[in-house]
Amino acid sequence: MNDADYARKLAAEADLWGAEAERQAALLPPDWEHHRHLRHNVIMHAADIDALLDQIRPGMRTLELGCASGWLTLAMAQRGAHAVGLDISQKALDIARSYYETVRDRVPGSAAYRQTDLNALALEPETYDLVAVKASLHHLVRLEHVIAEVHRALKPGGLLWAADTHGDEAPRTVLVAGALALLLPTHTSYRDKLRALFRFGLRAPERVKASIQAEGLSPFEGAGREHDWLQLIAERFTIERRVNMPAVTGYVTAQLRAPDAVALPLLRALRAVDRRLVAAGLLRNSGVVVYARK
Ligand SMILES: C[S@@+](CC[C@H](N)C(=O)[O-])C[C@H]1O[C@@H](n2cnc3c(N)ncnc32)[C@H](O)[C@@H]1O
């Protein structure tokens, strides 16, 4: 990719996530205390985010890569950290800053947001106690550089918390996700699902996989899948803890159309079965959360 192509794609990436941040901010404030009640967070992320926030001690210096509208950076500041969030989307950062201004009197730490291209990350050495990166590594093209820079920027003994998709979905996982999306009520009608099934025939699993991987959503969606970010982290850090995300629950959570009273118990039950199937090696986890120590 030449420089002009990269700049064009990066601007499109920033536009996309800026629009997404605007859409979300119109629904609820960019604050974990609100976001934690969203269905996909209740089912997929709340336990891991709370476990991360439990690592924060007042006065810590923390950094978030790909902070979007800033809710996680803010949550760290709400625990007393001096937190910095980096993102490419100026629009998302503006939302983060203006919301922070409305709550800052009640925040014991501090939050600062800076526009940065993570692929060209340049950080001060031995500065941060903790670096967090959620769902952003797989958008980056210079992962090795980013992880080396994070390692340099952490204080000795500092923690890198990374949560992201990992690798390609295995065929069996794709089939189970596709079957559940076909059988359960989703945002697509049964008639349209059956039509798509006949139209795509044997190519249907390929389509489900593309949909799981959100292919085409962003110009850099999946760019980082070409690199093994977990391996790159393991080469420099000590992996203290690794949590496998369930295989199909995240996808089904995004697709399912049902009121919370029905959806939440169903998704919790699915998650419990899913985790067991992942632990038994019958399905492949959709992502990983790692706690990596410098
Ligand atoms: C999938 S979103 C995740 C946002 C947030 N971490 C979350 O989990 O809600 C990916 C984020 O990475 C940011 N991003 C993508 N490529 C980037 C780059 N090269 N430099 C900085 N930020 C980037 C996007 O603007 C977007 O906010």
The ligand as an ORCA input file, in Angstrom:
! r2SCAN-3c Opt
* xyz 0 1
  C     -13.528     -1.475     16.788
  S     -13.221      0.148     17.354
  C     -12.947     -0.145     19.086
  C     -13.231      1.062     19.933
  C     -13.128      0.838     21.447
  N     -11.822      0.357     21.849
  C     -14.214     -0.118     21.914
  O     -13.916     -1.289     22.155
  O     -15.355      0.318     22.047
  C     -11.569      0.449     16.735
  C     -11.025      1.817     17.103
  O      -9.666      1.901     16.654
  C      -9.449      3.160     16.053
  N      -8.368      3.024     15.072
  C      -8.335      2.221     13.987
  N      -7.173      2.366     13.333
  C      -6.456      3.286     14.023
  C      -5.165      3.857     13.859
  N      -4.374      3.526     12.860
  N      -4.755      4.752     14.765
  C      -5.556      5.121     15.822
  N      -6.776      4.609     16.024
  C      -7.219      3.706     15.143
  C     -10.785      3.519     15.412
  O     -10.920      4.910     15.176
  C     -11.780      2.979     16.437
  O     -12.109      3.944     17.397
*
